[in-house]
Amino acid sequence: MHDWLAMGGYAQYVWPAYAVFFLVFAWDWLAPRFRRGRLLKELRGRLARERVRREKAAA
């Protein structure tokens, strides 16, 4: 097991590469979800402001 983890002496290059890959992969998977949440919050605010404007114009 130790030999496999040592990666033939290249472990100091291989494992950080794996770590960077998984960090980028996780960010690529999570970023659209964060963006969607921000967009939905912004759209709800816009709709609420538009509703208030319409109510004021109707009154």
ChimeraX attribute file (.defattr): number of C-alpha atoms within 10 A of each C-alpha:
attribute: neighborCount
match mode: 1-to-1
recipient: residues
	/A:1	5
	/A:2	7
	/A:3	9
	/A:4	9
	/A:5	12
	/A:6	13
	/A:7	13
	/A:8	9
	/A:9	11
	/A:10	10
	/A:11	14
	/A:12	10
	/A:13	10
	/A:14	13
	/A:15	14
	/A:16	11
	/A:17	12
	/A:18	11
	/A:19	11
	/A:20	11
	/A:21	12
	/A:22	12
	/A:23	12
	/A:24	12
	/A:25	11
	/A:26	11
	/A:27	11
	/A:28	11
	/A:29	11
	/A:30	11
	/A:31	10
	/A:32	11
	/A:33	11
	/A:34	10
	/A:35	11
	/A:36	11
	/A:37	11
	/A:38	12
	/A:39	12
	/A:40	11
	/A:41	11
	/A:42	12
	/A:43	12
	/A:44	12
	/A:45	12
	/A:46	12
	/A:47	11
	/A:48	12
	/A:49	12
	/A:50	12
	/A:51	12
	/A:52	12
	/A:53	12
	/A:54	11
	/A:55	10
	/A:56	9
	/A:57	8
	/A:58	7
	/A:59	6
